[in-house]
Amino acid sequence: MRDHRPGLALLSLEGKRALVTGAGGGLGRQMALGLAEAGADLVICGRRADALERSAELIRAFGGEVLTVPADITVEADVVRLGEATGEIDILLNNAGIGPNQHWQD
């Protein structure tokens, strides 16, 4: 059993599996951490494997299971591979995107 802060028991996601896109940093990383803190096991994806691994290290600190899948969701083959690696999920958090001053090649 994971150690939760008071109040999170009401939002328990124990036994649930969540997929978070864009989880290599920023809001995606923070939302994945929140889901892990509430007890969910995670599948996280993003374009940069190194950033995903940093997110995974933080998620593991909550005692959760985490699978990292480097993938660019604008590439159909990557989306197919992500679906195959992920399997069944309970929660989908579609977070991937770019800001107005960013480019896909960054």
C-alpha contacts under 8 A as a table, 3 or more apart, distances in Angstrom:
res1	aa1	res2	aa2	distance
2	R	39	G	6.96
2	R	62	F	7.17
2	R	63	G	6.49
3	D	62	F	7.92
4	H	8	L	6.15
4	H	9	A	6.98
4	H	37	E	6.87
4	H	38	A	7.12
5	R	8	L	5.80
5	R	9	A	7.81
6	P	9	A	6.77
7	G	10	L	5.85
7	G	11	L	7.50
8	L	11	L	5.03
8	L	12	S	6.12
8	L	38	A	6.15
9	A	12	S	4.96
9	A	38	A	7.59
11	L	38	A	6.35
12	S	38	A	5.12
12	S	39	G	6.01
12	S	40	A	7.98
13	L	16	K	5.43
13	L	35	L	7.35
13	L	38	A	5.39
13	L	39	G	4.80
13	L	40	A	4.91
14	E	38	A	7.13
14	E	39	G	4.47
14	E	40	A	5.39
14	E	41	D	7.83
15	G	39	G	7.34
15	G	40	A	6.37
15	G	41	D	7.26
16	K	39	G	7.64
16	K	40	A	5.05
16	K	41	D	6.24
16	K	89	I	7.48
16	K	90	D	5.82
16	K	91	I	7.47
17	R	40	A	5.58
17	R	41	D	4.79
17	R	42	L	5.71
17	R	43	V	7.48
17	R	88	E	7.79
17	R	89	I	5.10
17	R	90	D	5.32
17	R	91	I	6.33
18	A	35	L	7.64
18	A	40	A	6.47
18	A	41	D	6.24
18	A	42	L	4.94
18	A	43	V	6.10
18	A	89	I	5.76
18	A	90	D	5.89
18	A	91	I	4.41
18	A	92	L	5.78
18	A	93	L	7.43
19	L	42	L	5.93
19	L	43	V	4.68
19	L	44	I	5.77
19	L	45	C	7.77
19	L	86	T	7.64
19	L	89	I	6.80
19	L	91	I	6.25
19	L	92	L	5.00
19	L	93	L	6.13
20	V	23	A	5.93
20	V	28	G	6.78
20	V	31	M	7.99
20	V	32	A	6.40
20	V	42	L	7.43
20	V	43	V	6.40
20	V	44	I	4.97
20	V	45	C	6.42
20	V	92	L	6.22
20	V	93	L	4.78
20	V	94	N	6.14
20	V	95	N	6.73
21	T	28	G	6.83
21	T	44	I	6.01
21	T	45	C	4.93
21	T	46	G	6.02
21	T	93	L	6.49
21	T	94	N	5.32
21	T	95	N	5.22
21	T	96	A	5.15
22	G	25	G	7.14
22	G	28	G	5.27
22	G	29	R	7.57
22	G	44	I	7.53
22	G	45	C	5.91
22	G	46	G	4.67
22	G	47	R	7.66
22	G	94	N	7.64
22	G	95	N	5.42
22	G	96	A	4.04
22	G	97	G	7.03
23	A	26	G	7.51
23	A	27	L	7.51
23	A	28	G	4.07
23	A	29	R	4.47
23	A	30	Q	7.93
23	A	31	M	7.98
23	A	32	A	6.69
23	A	44	I	5.65
23	A	45	C	5.83
23	A	46	G	5.86
23	A	52	L	6.55
23	A	55	S	7.04
23	A	95	N	7.60
23	A	96	A	7.64
24	G	28	G	6.73
24	G	29	R	5.80
24	G	44	I	7.83
24	G	45	C	7.14
24	G	46	G	5.62
24	G	47	R	7.74
24	G	48	R	6.84
24	G	49	A	7.91
24	G	51	A	4.64
24	G	52	L	4.41
24	G	53	E	7.79
24	G	54	R	7.49
24	G	55	S	5.98
25	G	28	G	5.89
25	G	29	R	4.70
25	G	30	Q	7.52
25	G	51	A	6.67
25	G	52	L	7.68
25	G	55	S	7.06
26	G	29	R	5.54
26	G	30	Q	6.47
27	L	30	Q	5.04
27	L	31	M	6.01
27	L	95	N	7.75
28	G	31	M	5.20
28	G	32	A	6.08
28	G	95	N	5.92
28	G	96	A	7.47
29	R	32	A	5.13
29	R	33	L	6.16
29	R	55	S	6.04
30	Q	33	L	5.03
30	Q	34	G	6.25
31	M	34	G	4.98
31	M	35	L	6.27
32	A	35	L	5.12
32	A	36	A	6.15
32	A	42	L	7.29
32	A	44	I	7.64
32	A	59	I	7.45
33	L	36	A	5.00
33	L	37	E	6.00
33	L	58	L	7.27
33	L	59	I	5.67
34	G	37	E	5.01
34	G	38	A	6.27
35	L	38	A	5.10
35	L	39	G	6.49
35	L	40	A	5.49
35	L	41	D	7.92
35	L	42	L	7.86
36	A	39	G	5.01
36	A	40	A	4.88
36	A	41	D	6.29
36	A	42	L	6.95
36	A	59	I	6.08
36	A	62	F	6.35
36	A	64	G	6.01
37	E	40	A	7.34
37	E	59	I	7.95
37	E	62	F	5.87
39	G	64	G	6.80
40	A	64	G	6.83
41	D	64	G	5.39
41	D	65	E	4.88
41	D	66	V	5.99
42	L	64	G	7.39
42	L	65	E	6.15
42	L	66	V	4.62
42	L	67	L	6.32
43	V	66	V	5.58
43	V	67	L	4.67
43	V	68	T	5.91
43	V	69	V	7.27
43	V	86	T	6.59
44	I	52	L	7.11
44	I	56	A	7.97
44	I	66	V	7.24
44	I	67	L	6.28
44	I	68	T	5.06
44	I	69	V	6.21
45	C	52	L	6.89
45	C	68	T	5.90
45	C	69	V	4.82
45	C	70	P	5.32
45	C	71	A	5.90
45	C	82	L	7.89
46	G	49	A	7.25
46	G	52	L	6.63
46	G	69	V	7.12
46	G	70	P	5.25
46	G	71	A	5.33
46	G	72	D	6.30
46	G	73	I	7.98
46	G	96	A	7.46
47	R	70	P	5.36
47	R	71	A	5.09
47	R	72	D	5.13
48	R	51	A	5.47
48	R	52	L	6.35
48	R	70	P	6.17
48	R	71	A	7.90
49	A	52	L	5.04
49	A	53	E	6.18
49	A	68	T	7.77
49	A	69	V	7.65
49	A	70	P	5.35
50	D	53	E	5.19
50	D	54	R	6.50
51	A	54	R	5.16
51	A	55	S	6.39
52	L	55	S	5.03
52	L	56	A	6.08
52	L	68	T	6.30
52	L	69	V	7.98
52	L	70	P	7.40
53	E	56	A	4.85
53	E	57	E	6.20
53	E	68	T	7.04
54	R	57	E	5.23
54	R	58	L	6.65
55	S	58	L	5.28
55	S	59	I	6.28
56	A	59	I	4.95
56	A	60	R	6.05
56	A	66	V	6.27
56	A	67	L	7.73
56	A	68	T	7.13
57	E	60	R	5.20
57	E	61	A	6.58
58	L	61	A	5.25
58	L	62	F	7.41
59	I	62	F	5.61
59	I	63	G	7.23
59	I	64	G	6.35
59	I	65	E	7.89
59	I	66	V	7.07
60	R	63	G	4.98
60	R	64	G	5.28
60	R	65	E	6.62
60	R	66	V	6.99
61	A	64	G	7.45
69	V	82	L	6.52
69	V	85	A	7.57
71	A	78	D	5.24
71	A	79	V	6.99
71	A	82	L	6.85
72	D	75	V	5.65
72	D	78	D	5.97
72	D	79	V	7.32
73	I	76	E	6.98
73	I	78	D	6.35
73	I	79	V	5.55
73	I	96	A	7.76
74	T	78	D	7.93
74	T	79	V	7.78
75	V	78	D	5.36
75	V	79	V	6.46
76	E	79	V	5.07
76	E	80	V	6.26
77	A	80	V	5.12
77	A	81	R	6.18
78	D	81	R	5.03
78	D	82	L	6.01
79	V	82	L	4.95
79	V	83	G	6.18
80	V	83	G	5.16
80	V	84	E	6.27
81	R	84	E	5.10
81	R	85	A	6.11
82	L	85	A	5.15
82	L	86	T	5.92
83	G	86	T	5.13
83	G	87	G	6.12
84	E	87	G	5.78
86	T	89	I	7.38
89	I	92	L	7.22
98	I	102	Q	5.93
98	I	103	H	7.08
98	I	104	W	7.39
99	G	102	Q	5.35
102	Q	106	D	6.96
103	H	106	D	5.57
